[in-house]
Amino acid sequence: MRIIILINYSLERVMSEIERGLKPAHHLYGVDFLRKQGFDVIVVPYDELKKRSKSKIAGVLYYFFGDVQHQFACLRLLKKNDIIYAPCQTETSLLAYLKFFQIINNKIIAIAHHMPVKGKMAKIRKKFFKIEVRGLMFFPALSRKVADYINAFASQPKSPVLTWGPDNVYYDKFILNDNPNDLGFFCSGRTGRDYLTMLKGAQLADKELSLYYVGDTKNLSSSNDKVKIKKLESEQDFLYDKSLKIMARSRAICVPLYEEKQSLVGLTSLTDAIGMGKPVVMTRHQFIDIDIEKEGIGIWVDPARPEAWKEAFDLLSDDKVYKEMSANSLRLRNTRFNYNTFCSQLMDCLRPAISK
């Protein structure tokens, strides 16, 4: 059976990076797993260099129909019994409408990362979204809050929550047996990051912190010699084979975020921390389902509170706390928060499509 893959970046590039040991396999969102299961996996090419028109009309079309160009390419490849799988929620809106109106009969599964309906035209978009949800066989989400929103538009639950956890085999190559922490605290990331609040907290606590960041954030600096800041030109300058070597010797992974009401951010960094069996200091975030304090793997801090970061830095400077949280983090990833769990849950969504 063929499975057509629609994703909004070059999957070929990611596959190449994984084959070269530069990235863990969970960034394939189960595509490698599907191939191992014997499916004929067809990836619809995505040109990362293409630029969507910035006109208002093009923006409206994208908002209601997703990436139309990519979906037309899918239609040209599509056969009668193919299953369509999109790890990104923006790649199947038009296809879901076609399915709802029985223009195509293919089963469609798309993964939601963020709140699907937002912006100025939300009231109109909701009417389209109800049709979209009805056209999809499953619309699983990476967050319970997003799943609950989607299920409110469905006559029966269509959005189970998927556990997007780490590829343990990859991280095991970087974990050091003595679990050192001589490099202090570590932070990297790009989307929705509140670096300034974290940096103020590190200065208040007078702790060692290494920050590697990408994006439009203005140049950051610190008057404390213990805080090392490196601005990267692109993510390719600091791939996993480099970052995990530093994380392996760090005391905890920091995920500073702005208060967010629409989008899931920080999950990749949290996944990396758990993959390495390290404690986490993270801004409280309503789209993150793992309660890091309940699991005993980290400390929540409230948005825009440097004092909260200072308290977290001070607490994790206790070796006993560090060792306990590290052990809990490894236990969590080895039992249920891992890529094997994600692939198993994805297969649960695909099984009804295969059997019909």
Phi, psi and omega in degrees: 000138181269140172239121180268126184256128175240117178217148192270035169203174182286103178293329178298320178296316180296318178300319179297318179296321179293317179298329180270005178077021183263354185201145178284157189287342183294348176286356175269353177052040174092357181299318177296321178298318181297322177295318179295333179280358175096006178285148173275098186269122179245117180264122176287120184303142177233121181273108182294340184272349181291148181238120178290140180305142181267008179293157181297322180296316179297322179295320179294316179300317180295320182298321183267331188241354182076200182283092185296319181301316180294320181289326174297321177297324177296317181298327180291334180267344193289136172244169191306312188260010180293144170262138177257127180233123181237109175292357180234134189285349183270002189255002185226008184302309180298317180298323179294322176298316180297323177293317181300319181272011174060030174281327168235157182243012183285145174285135183235133175232126178230147180258129178265130177257325187233173175300124187287331184241119179202169178099185186292330183259029185300322183296318178289318182299327181299325179293319176292321184295325178299320176294318180301313180298319180292334179280341179270143175288312173221148178227063183297158183231160177266007181214137178299322181297318179292318180299317180297321178297314181296315183297336177293341179263357186252147177287337173218153184304127179237358187235082171289160178268128178261141179266099180272087185253177188285151171281094188302324181302321180291312184292330180301334180290342185251342182291132180264139187299324183275000177047060183287167178214034187285351180263006177074215185266154187226142177213135170211157181154181181215323190266128174063032186267130177259076184293324186299316180297317179296318181296321177297320179295320179294323178291321177298321182277346182057051181245157177285131181216133175247123181241125174240121185224152178234150173126194186272359179305135179299159182304128182261151179212166179215142177275353181264123181295341180283346180261117181251126184238131179229119175269130182256146178286327180204165178298333181294344179281349186213060180286175188302324183297338176267311187293321184290334176294326177283317179301325181299334182252014182261156181281322180199159178257130183257134179232084181276126185231153167283161175295128188235131183245353185234331191236149173275117177226154177090352183294323180298316180294320177297318178299319178298316181299314180292323177301326179270357181067041181246151173295162183230137166245120190217141174295134180303131189218123189289346180264355177270119185279334180285122175273099188296331178284319178296323179282349180073028183247359182182192185228128172279142171236146179283150181302143172060032179236092179303326181297326178293323176294319178301314180298321179293317178300317180295316182296317182283354174284349175283120183300326180295315178297316180301313182293320179295315180292323177298316179297319179294323180296314177297320180296320180296315182289329181282340184259314186213337182263083182203172185293329177299320177298316179301312182296322178296318179292322177298318179297326177298325178287324183283332187305315178298327179290328181286323187279346183261000000 
